[in-house]
Amino acid sequence: MDMIKGHQELVAALRKSGDVIEVTRQVDWNLEAGLIARHINETGDRSALLTNIKDYPGARMHASPLSNYRRMAVAMELDPDTPPKKIIDEYERRVRRPIKPTLVKDGPCKENIVKGDDINLLQFPAPMVHDGDGGRYLATWHVVVSRDLEQRDWVNWGMYRCMVHNEKYLGLLTLPGQDIGRQYLKYQAANEPMPVAICIGPDPCSAAASTSSPGAGVSEADIAGAIAQEPIELVKCETVDLEVPAYSEIVIEGHLLPNVRVVEGPFGEYTGYRTSPRDPRPVVKVSAITYRNNPIVPIANMGTPVDECDILFSITWGMDVRQAVSKLPVAAVHIPPEACGHAAVVAVHKIYEGIAEHVANAIWGSKLGYLMPFVIVVDDDVDPYNWNEIIHAMFTKLHPQRSLHARHCTPGHGLYPFLSTYERKWGIASNLLIDLTWPIDWDKNIDVPQKASVRGMYPRGLAEKVVAGWKEYGF
Amino acid sequence: MAKQYDTFVDDLATLPEGKEVVLAVRNLDDFKTIAVKAVVSSTGEEDDLLWLRFSRGRLRDKPWRIKVIEELPFEALFIESSVLQ
């Protein structure tokens, strides 16, 4: 099967699977389109191709492209009904074999090229996503491409919010703990503008890869190829020394100016809150825009779960956590979408005391340590994909004095809602390990309570027989 | 008809009334960030409307008024800084 090469091709695939509707009545780019995306996310409904946008005749937007596992399965060319664990297992299988991209001479994103005085970011229906946001966020589902100043073969792909200031300037959230922040600080120290390319509406595998955290020196383009199971086609930019996915709907080229800030934000974020204030942040001066004919502007509306970030974090960060704990006796890992990427639930084979600390240290010692303040460790009889089991363990096995292990002055970032304003400003966080495993020195026959469940309190043969013959009871 | 703008401010003391100030405001027609030299006031019925939002986006109940003296180039909003937060 051929990969889904671009966003228009994703919409076609979603149409085929029945996971998108077309909205032909007029929709306002100012809040209404964002609200539709938000309601889709909060109800789990189908995504929506909006084909009649106020003030923008002929323009199209796509609300909530990948905010549930069904659409993620379609993007990975799996059966839409594939359960989350199988999607994540398949993702892990694929990314074990990174595939380098190929450079092609031309691509759909070059169907229209605008430079110089003709540049106008407002020619596209940039949505006002939430009421009270700091501006119109044209890029909410995209890849920001940048190249390291020193390690020239390290090209970073990430998804960082982009706010339209005016026709020719964009605000770009650039946090110091992110790869783009690390790269930008090098350019800034050299007082050089940093070339960037913002690829709006790329193929879904590139978008997914851009949310992974393979770490400095690893290019997400190779991960995107792995997810797609074939090389991502890239084309050279017009005005910056970068390559971009050839099927991107819109590519904005420009430079992140060194040592210059303009007020940006606030924005309703993936944590489900508008946490960071309007503050001086880096700014991009646009040097070219290229785009497909009749491009689609996607809207990924970040907020309360479940949105695109929650789904992608559960997959891509889930993979990163699995790698971080791969040498430990771990049974299963899940990043529940409802926790916005803030928590890992790890089921362990408890063969030694302190394993929960070991797991937490491994996660917080990885790049995710900056992004994931909560680690929940459960015994291997708890399914990390099952919230009911996790909550049950939480309120029965948690010892209020013994099970909670807080760490202070850990790395974090300004979007954590639970931090004070000062802590957010300087990225001073705290982490919490919740250890829901039985102590190793509790005798299994004397001290450990027996779980009163189908699996825990009946002879295995009888339990299997009753469950297998369930309908015969008349249920 | 009065034009409508907004700006983000937590502490109203940082928005001096009756004096010329350079401000980042948004035109509420298209939400572009624009730099203006203007005089603002919390009272009065003439001049254009200036809605005020707290820095995390919450709208204050009562708009102020703004008299735009001059629209400045966008670069007037540039803040020289190496801090990344």
HADDOCK unambig.tbl for C-alpha pairs under 7 A between the chains (distance, minus, plus):
assign (segid A and resid 132 and name CA) (segid B and resid 57 and name CA) 4.33 0.50 0.50
assign (segid A and resid 132 and name CA) (segid B and resid 58 and name CA) 6.23 0.50 0.50
assign (segid A and resid 133 and name CA) (segid B and resid 57 and name CA) 6.00 0.50 0.50
assign (segid A and resid 135 and name CA) (segid B and resid 31 and name CA) 6.02 0.50 0.50
assign (segid A and resid 136 and name CA) (segid B and resid 31 and name CA) 6.88 0.50 0.50
assign (segid A and resid 165 and name CA) (segid B and resid 32 and name CA) 5.39 0.50 0.50
assign (segid A and resid 165 and name CA) (segid B and resid 33 and name CA) 4.95 0.50 0.50
assign (segid A and resid 166 and name CA) (segid B and resid 32 and name CA) 5.03 0.50 0.50
assign (segid A and resid 166 and name CA) (segid B and resid 33 and name CA) 6.18 0.50 0.50
assign (segid A and resid 175 and name CA) (segid B and resid 84 and name CA) 6.49 0.50 0.50
assign (segid A and resid 175 and name CA) (segid B and resid 85 and name CA) 5.96 0.50 0.50
assign (segid A and resid 176 and name CA) (segid B and resid 84 and name CA) 6.15 0.50 0.50
assign (segid A and resid 176 and name CA) (segid B and resid 85 and name CA) 6.74 0.50 0.50
assign (segid A and resid 259 and name CA) (segid B and resid 80 and name CA) 5.66 0.50 0.50
assign (segid A and resid 259 and name CA) (segid B and resid 81 and name CA) 4.97 0.50 0.50
assign (segid A and resid 259 and name CA) (segid B and resid 82 and name CA) 4.78 0.50 0.50
assign (segid A and resid 260 and name CA) (segid B and resid 78 and name CA) 5.98 0.50 0.50
assign (segid A and resid 260 and name CA) (segid B and resid 79 and name CA) 5.57 0.50 0.50
assign (segid A and resid 260 and name CA) (segid B and resid 80 and name CA) 4.86 0.50 0.50
assign (segid A and resid 260 and name CA) (segid B and resid 81 and name CA) 5.70 0.50 0.50
assign (segid A and resid 261 and name CA) (segid B and resid 78 and name CA) 5.72 0.50 0.50
assign (segid A and resid 261 and name CA) (segid B and resid 79 and name CA) 4.98 0.50 0.50
assign (segid A and resid 261 and name CA) (segid B and resid 80 and name CA) 6.38 0.50 0.50
assign (segid A and resid 261 and name CA) (segid B and resid 81 and name CA) 6.41 0.50 0.50
assign (segid A and resid 262 and name CA) (segid B and resid 77 and name CA) 6.07 0.50 0.50
assign (segid A and resid 262 and name CA) (segid B and resid 78 and name CA) 5.44 0.50 0.50
assign (segid A and resid 262 and name CA) (segid B and resid 79 and name CA) 6.14 0.50 0.50
assign (segid A and resid 266 and name CA) (segid B and resid 56 and name CA) 5.55 0.50 0.50
assign (segid A and resid 266 and name CA) (segid B and resid 57 and name CA) 6.38 0.50 0.50
assign (segid A and resid 274 and name CA) (segid B and resid 56 and name CA) 6.40 0.50 0.50
assign (segid A and resid 275 and name CA) (segid B and resid 56 and name CA) 6.74 0.50 0.50
assign (segid A and resid 276 and name CA) (segid B and resid 56 and name CA) 6.66 0.50 0.50
assign (segid A and resid 277 and name CA) (segid B and resid 55 and name CA) 4.89 0.50 0.50
assign (segid A and resid 277 and name CA) (segid B and resid 56 and name CA) 4.61 0.50 0.50
assign (segid A and resid 278 and name CA) (segid B and resid 55 and name CA) 5.09 0.50 0.50
assign (segid A and resid 278 and name CA) (segid B and resid 56 and name CA) 6.44 0.50 0.50
assign (segid A and resid 425 and name CA) (segid B and resid 85 and name CA) 6.12 0.50 0.50
assign (segid A and resid 426 and name CA) (segid B and resid 85 and name CA) 6.60 0.50 0.50
